[in-house]
Amino acid sequence: MKMAAALLSTLALGSSLFAGAPSGKKEATSAAVVHFTDADSMRVQGEQRFRANCGRCHAAPQKFPPRMMATVIRHMRVRATITDQDMRLVLFYMTQ
């Protein structure tokens, strides 16, 4: 479980580093990006996002291997039109 948390943190950091190179001008963003620092807050946020997005059609999650769960969530991300950050939080919640 700690390895999954470390992997998720690494992926989140890597994606934020490559999200865009800083330019000389300020960029206006409409959506605020929230960075979570501890596993408990990520789990709580993931559960909330699961209930808001996935819970409309699905029951509480079963335990699946993390690779399988990641595949399912990526597939459902497109169908449910959730954000990338929501997908990561739900994945973290469902693999803990």
Sequence and secondary structure as in RCSB ss.txt:
>XXXX:A:sequence
MKMAAALLSTLALGSSLFAGAPSGKKEATSAAVVHFTDADSMRVQGEQRFRANCGRCHAAPQKFPPRMMATVIRH
MRVRATITDQDMRLVLFYMTQ
>XXXX:A:secstr
 HHHHHHHHHHHHHHHHSS    SS    SS      SHHHHHHHHHHHIIIIITTT  S     HHHHHHHHHH
HHHHHT  HHHHHHHHHHHT 
